[in-house]
Amino acid sequence: MHDLLYGCLLLQLVFAKTKEDGMGKPLAPGEAYKNRPAGVKPLSLSLEVEAAALLSQLAPTRKSYGRLVSELLRQHATKHNDVRKMQEVLGESVG
């Protein structure tokens, strides 16, 4: 049952429902998904079992998974940029 629900969720991410015939249609480039805020892009990914367990613990609902992962990626990118800038400054002071 879980696999069936998961498959249905993936199909909903790929196709938007039309009211005329009830069939899914591919979205045009830049077209927003129904009931999805602008600037949000659905993404299917696979996680290791331990990572999935941590995600379930840290994000209480499936809707919050994306927000948590987005925030973690932003924080990681910020730290990475800070380290890179620090290395550039240290490289200039040594050279």
N, C-alpha and C positions, 0 to 999 in steps of 0.2 A: 504494500500500500504506500509506504514511504517513497519507494522508487517511482511509482506512478505520479504521486504529487510533485516530486522533484522534477520529473520530466515535463509535467504540465507547466510548472513555474518557468522552466527554461524556454518552453515554447512561447509563453507570454512575453518573455524578455525579447524574443526575436521578432515576433509579429504583433502588430497592433490590430485590434478587432475593428472591423468595419460594421456599420449599422445596417447597410443595405443587404448583404448576403450572409453575414455572420462568419465569413471566412477571413482568415488572416491575410494581410498584405505586407510585403516588404516596405519598410519605411524609407522615404526619400532621404538623401543626405541632409543632415541638419534638422530633420523633422523630429519633434519631441515625442517621447513615449507617453501614452495616455496615463493620467494620474501620477506623473513623475515630474518633480520640479525641474526647471531648466538648469542645465549645467550638470546633470546627473547622467552618467553613462552606465548601463548595465554591463556587468562583466562576469563571466563564468570562470571560476578558477578552482584548482584542486589544492587541498591542504593536506599536510601530514596529519595523522590522527591526533598527535599531541597538540599541534597548532589549532586544529578544529575544536579540541576540548577547551583550550585556553580562550578561544574566541567565544565559545558558548558561555564561559564563566564571566568574561569581561563585558560582553554585550548581552544584556538580558533578553532582547528580542531579536528576531531575524532582521527586522527593519533597521536595527541599530548596528548590525554587522558592518555595513558599508560606511557609516559615519565613523566607527571606531578605526577601521582599516585606513580610511582617508586621513584621519587625524594622525595616526601613527606614521603614515608615509610623509605627511607634511613635516612632522617633527623630525623625522630621520633626515629629510632633505635639508632642513634648516641646520641641523647639527653638522651634516656633511659639508655644507657651504661654509659654515663657520670654521671648521677644521681646515678646509682648503684655503680660506683667506689667511688664517693664522700661518699656515705653511708658506704662503707667498710672502707674508711680512717677514717671517724668520729667514727665508731664503734671500730676501733683499738685504737684510741687515748683516747676514754672514758674507754675502757676495760683495 
